[in-house]
Amino acid sequence: MRDDVLPEAVRERALALAAENQLPAYLYDLAALRSQAAAIRDALAGAGVDFLYAAKANPDPALLRVIAPLTDGIEVASGGELEHVMDAAPGARVAFGGPGKTDRELMAAIGRGVWRLHVESVRELNRVIALAGRRPVDVLLRANLPFGVSGAALTMSGPFGMDEDTLAVAARTARDAAAAGSGVRVRGLHVHLASGLDAGQKLTLDARVLAWARCWLEQYLPGRDRPEINLGGGMTVDYADPGRHFDWEAYAQGLAELDRGPAVLRVEPGRSVSVHAGYYVSDVLDLKYTRGQAYAIARGGTHHLRTPATKGHSQPLVALPGPGRSGEPLNDDELTVVGQLCTPKDQLATGVPVQDLCIGDLLVFRMAGAYAWNISHHDFLMHPHPTFAYLDPAE
């Protein structure tokens, strides 16, 4: 709850939003985002690795306009994201992945000249071939490999991608189509197997993937100039320890030391790019004890910031004295912060130590820049949507 961890500009803007009755609000520090994206770009560029941003983490147009010039492209996972990103960041290279693409989505991708299309199945590949005709379409085949991933928060097995036998069929299908005049070309492989990995865990997994992928490319794409291997994202974010960040320097150095052969390497992080640049600012509507447990009822809730309910964690937060604070202050070592929804699952944080917390004080939730507003159930109970504000000294 220490307020000295907040940048002064964030503190001042949060208080201004409260004074203007603009809460709840999402506050994005675009300068911090620019710095983080540039640091990731520089680390990966030093290792000769391409950097894509996974728009699903946060597709806010203002964020996309900051991130796009600092990356080698943006990855999308639906036709809606495709149109949104191309409109918000015109000129950005776009890679389109995800299962269950419709013909309408595929036609939009082909028609708008998507940079890379990540194909999930032989059936999807055949549909792309039929829809594309002789128009050029560069695809990566998504691999579903039987590699156990120790310590992963989420494993992307099940329906995603193709197993080894199916990948062989897909490679032959694309080769035969190309010989018959199709514009579809397989450029390489896409392999995203897990999320929530630190730098060492991700490097261990990537080493296994590269060893397998080099052999596969030699067998099924012989002679391909600069074949491509997209290693996906999955870089960890620690909500319990906001000061602990993914070690991009160590990761990039490790990638540089792996044997990639002639392949172009690519990664596509999302959460770890934008998470620390976002704040969700609310205020205390009520304070109470129920059966000995202290509660703060905050304006808003998990219909705005679903992340803690989704991942089962306490969202890190800082309390600030509000401009209209009132009532008896609450002191407690185990405060639970909830929102306005009529469900016990509407918990934003638990076990929070507070001193002199009053009604009207501000609650500034940190690490709200990824998988936050965009994955929340916005209209449940029809509470007002939050406002959005941006900090950018560069403007």
Residue pairs with C-beta under 8 A, 6 or more apart in sequence:
1 317
1 318
1 319
1 352
1 353
1 354
1 355
2 318
3 11
3 318
3 319
3 320
5 242
5 318
5 366
6 14
6 318
6 320
6 364
6 366
7 29
7 32
9 29
9 391
9 393
10 27
10 29
10 279
10 364
10 391
11 320
11 364
13 27
13 389
13 391
14 25
14 27
14 279
14 281
14 320
14 362
14 364
15 320
15 322
15 323
15 362
17 23
17 25
17 27
17 281
17 387
17 389
18 281
18 283
18 322
18 323
18 324
18 362
19 323
22 387
22 389
23 281
23 282
23 283
23 299
23 300
23 362
23 386
23 387
24 280
24 281
24 282
24 283
24 298
24 299
24 300
24 304
24 386
24 387
25 280
25 281
25 386
25 387
25 388
25 389
26 278
26 279
26 280
26 281
26 304
26 368
26 372
26 373
26 386
26 387
26 388
26 389
27 278
27 279
27 280
27 281
27 389
27 390
27 391
28 60
28 62
28 63
28 277
28 278
28 279
28 369
28 388
28 389
28 390
28 391
29 277
29 278
29 279
29 391
30 62
30 63
30 66
30 277
30 390
30 391
30 392
30 394
31 391
31 392
31 393
31 394
32 276
32 277
33 63
33 66
33 67
33 273
33 274
33 277
33 369
34 66
34 70
34 394
36 273
36 274
36 276
36 277
37 53
37 66
37 67
37 70
37 71
37 273
38 70
39 248
40 51
40 70
40 248
40 269
40 272
40 273
41 51
41 70
41 71
43 248
43 249
43 251
43 252
44 50
44 51
44 248
44 252
44 255
44 267
45 51
46 252
46 256
47 252
47 253
47 255
47 256
47 265
48 256
48 265
49 252
49 255
49 256
49 265
49 266
49 267
50 72
50 73
50 264
50 265
50 266
50 267
51 70
51 71
51 72
51 266
51 267
51 269
52 71
52 72
52 73
52 74
52 75
52 95
52 230
52 266
52 267
52 268
53 67
53 68
53 71
53 73
53 74
53 75
53 268
53 269
53 270
53 273
54 74
54 75
54 77
54 233
54 268
54 269
54 270
54 273
55 64
55 74
55 75
55 76
55 77
55 81
55 84
55 85
55 270
56 75
56 76
56 77
56 81
56 270
56 371
56 374
57 270
57 271
57 273
57 274
57 275
57 370
57 371
58 270
58 274
58 278
58 369
58 370
58 371
58 372
58 373
58 374
59 81
59 84
59 85
59 88
59 374
60 373
60 374
60 388
61 84
61 88
61 89
62 390
63 274
63 277
63 369
64 74
64 85
64 88
64 89
64 92
65 88
65 89
66 392
67 74
67 89
67 273
67 274
68 74
68 89
68 91
68 92
71 92
72 93
72 266
73 92
73 93
73 94
73 95
73 115
73 116
74 85
74 89
74 92
74 93
74 94
74 95
75 94
75 95
75 96
75 97
75 268
75 270
76 82
76 84
76 85
76 94
76 95
76 96
76 97
76 98
77 96
77 97
77 98
78 98
78 105
79 101
79 102
79 104
79 105
79 108
79 109
82 94
82 96
82 105
82 108
82 109
82 112
82 114
83 108
85 92
85 94
86 92
86 94
86 112
93 115
93 116
94 114
94 115
94 116
95 114
95 115
95 116
95 117
95 118
95 140
95 230
95 268
96 105
96 109
96 114
96 116
96 117
96 118
97 117
97 118
97 120
97 142
97 190
98 118
98 120
99 120
99 159
99 160
100 120
101 109
101 120
101 124
103 127
103 131
106 117
106 127
106 128
106 131
107 131
109 117
110 117
110 128
110 131
110 132
110 135
110 137
114 137
115 138
116 138
116 139
116 140
116 187
116 228
116 230
117 128
117 137
117 138
117 139
117 140
118 139
118 140
118 141
118 142
118 190
118 230
119 125
119 128
119 139
119 140
119 141
119 142
119 170
120 142
120 160
120 161
120 162
121 162
121 166
121 170
122 162
122 166
122 169
122 170
122 173
125 139
125 141
125 170
125 173
125 174
125 184
126 173
128 137
128 139
128 184
129 173
129 174
129 177
129 182
129 184
132 182
132 183
132 184
133 182
133 183
134 181
134 182
134 183
135 183
136 183
136 185
137 183
137 184
137 185
138 185
138 187
139 174
139 184
139 185
139 186
139 187
140 186
140 187
140 188
140 189
140 190
140 228
140 230
141 161
141 162
141 167
141 170
141 171
141 186
141 188
141 189
141 190
142 160
142 161
142 162
142 189
142 190
142 191
142 192
143 161
143 162
143 164
143 167
143 189
143 190
143 191
143 213
143 216
144 157
144 160
144 161
144 162
144 163
145 163
145 164
145 191
145 193
145 209
145 212
146 163
147 193
147 205
147 208
147 209
149 155
149 193
149 194
149 197
149 201
149 205
150 201
151 196
151 197
151 198
151 201
152 194
152 195
152 196
152 197
152 201
152 234
153 194
153 195
153 196
153 197
153 236
154 194
154 195
154 196
154 234
155 193
155 194
156 192
156 193
156 194
156 195
156 232
157 193
160 192
161 190
161 191
162 170
164 216
167 189
167 216
167 220
168 220
170 186
171 186
171 220
171 221
172 220
174 182
174 184
174 185
174 186
175 186
177 184
178 184
178 185
186 221
187 224
187 227
187 228
188 213
188 217
188 221
188 224
188 227
188 228
188 229
188 230
188 263
188 264
189 213
189 216
189 217
189 227
189 228
189 229
189 230
190 230
190 232
191 209
191 213
191 229
191 230
191 231
191 232
192 230
192 231
192 232
192 233
192 234
192 268
193 205
193 209
193 232
193 234
194 205
194 234
195 233
195 234
196 234
196 236
196 237
197 205
197 234
197 235
197 236
198 236
198 246
198 247
199 235
199 246
199 247
199 248
199 250
199 251
199 254
200 250
200 254
201 236
202 234
202 235
202 251
203 251
203 254
203 255
203 258
206 231
206 254
206 255
206 258
207 258
209 229
209 231
210 229
210 231
210 258
210 259
210 260
210 263
211 259
213 229
213 263
214 259
214 260
214 261
214 263
217 224
217 227
217 229
217 261
217 263
218 261
221 227
225 262
226 262
226 263
226 264
227 262
227 263
227 264
228 263
228 264
228 266
229 260
229 263
229 264
229 265
229 266
230 266
230 267
230 268
231 265
231 266
231 267
232 267
232 268
233 267
233 268
233 269
233 270
233 271
233 272
234 269
235 246
235 251
235 269
235 271
235 272
236 246
236 272
237 246
237 271
237 272
237 275
237 367
237 370
238 244
239 307
239 308
239 311
239 313
239 314
239 315
239 316
239 367
240 313
240 314
240 316
242 276
242 316
242 366
242 367
245 272
245 276
246 269
246 272
255 265
270 370
271 370
271 371
272 370
273 370
274 369
274 370
275 367
275 368
275 369
275 370
275 371
276 366
276 367
276 369
277 369
278 367
278 368
278 369
278 370
278 372
279 364
279 365
279 366
279 368
279 369
280 300
280 304
280 305
280 315
280 364
280 365
280 368
280 372
280 386
281 362
281 363
281 364
281 365
282 298
282 299
282 300
282 362
282 363
282 365
283 298
283 299
283 322
283 360
283 361
283 362
283 363
284 296
284 297
284 298
284 322
284 357
284 358
284 359
284 360
284 361
284 362
284 363
285 297
285 298
285 299
285 340
285 359
286 295
286 296
286 297
286 359
287 294
287 295
287 296
287 297
287 327
287 330
287 357
287 358
287 359
288 294
288 295
288 297
289 295
293 334
293 336
294 330
294 332
294 334
294 335
294 336
295 335
295 336
295 337
295 338
296 330
296 335
296 336
296 337
296 338
296 354
296 357
296 363
297 338
297 339
297 340
298 337
298 338
298 339
298 340
298 348
298 363
299 339
299 340
300 339
300 340
300 383
300 386
301 338
301 339
301 340
301 341
301 346
301 348
301 383
302 308
302 309
302 339
302 341
302 345
302 346
302 347
302 348
302 376
302 377
303 339
303 341
303 346
303 376
303 377
303 378
303 379
303 380
303 381
303 383
304 339
304 372
304 373
304 376
304 378
304 385
304 386
305 315
305 348
305 365
305 368
305 372
305 373
305 376
306 371
306 372
306 375
306 376
306 377
307 313
307 315
307 368
307 371
307 372
307 375
308 314
308 315
308 347
308 348
308 349
309 345
309 346
309 347
310 371
310 375
314 348
314 349
314 350
314 351
314 352
315 348
315 349
315 365
315 366
315 367
315 368
316 349
316 365
316 366
316 367
317 337
317 348
317 349
317 352
317 363
317 364
317 365
317 366
318 363
318 364
318 366
319 354
319 357
319 361
319 362
319 363
319 364
320 361
320 362
320 364
321 358
321 361
321 362
322 358
322 360
322 361
322 362
323 360
324 360
325 358
325 359
325 360
325 361
326 358
326 359
326 360
327 358
327 359
327 360
328 358
329 355
329 356
329 357
329 358
330 354
330 356
330 357
330 358
331 354
331 355
331 356
331 357
332 353
332 354
333 353
334 350
334 351
334 352
334 353
335 349
335 351
335 352
335 353
335 354
335 357
336 347
336 349
336 350
336 351
336 352
337 347
337 348
337 349
337 350
337 352
337 363
338 346
338 347
338 348
339 346
339 347
339 348
340 346
340 381
340 383
341 380
341 381
341 383
342 381
348 363
348 365
349 365
373 386
378 385
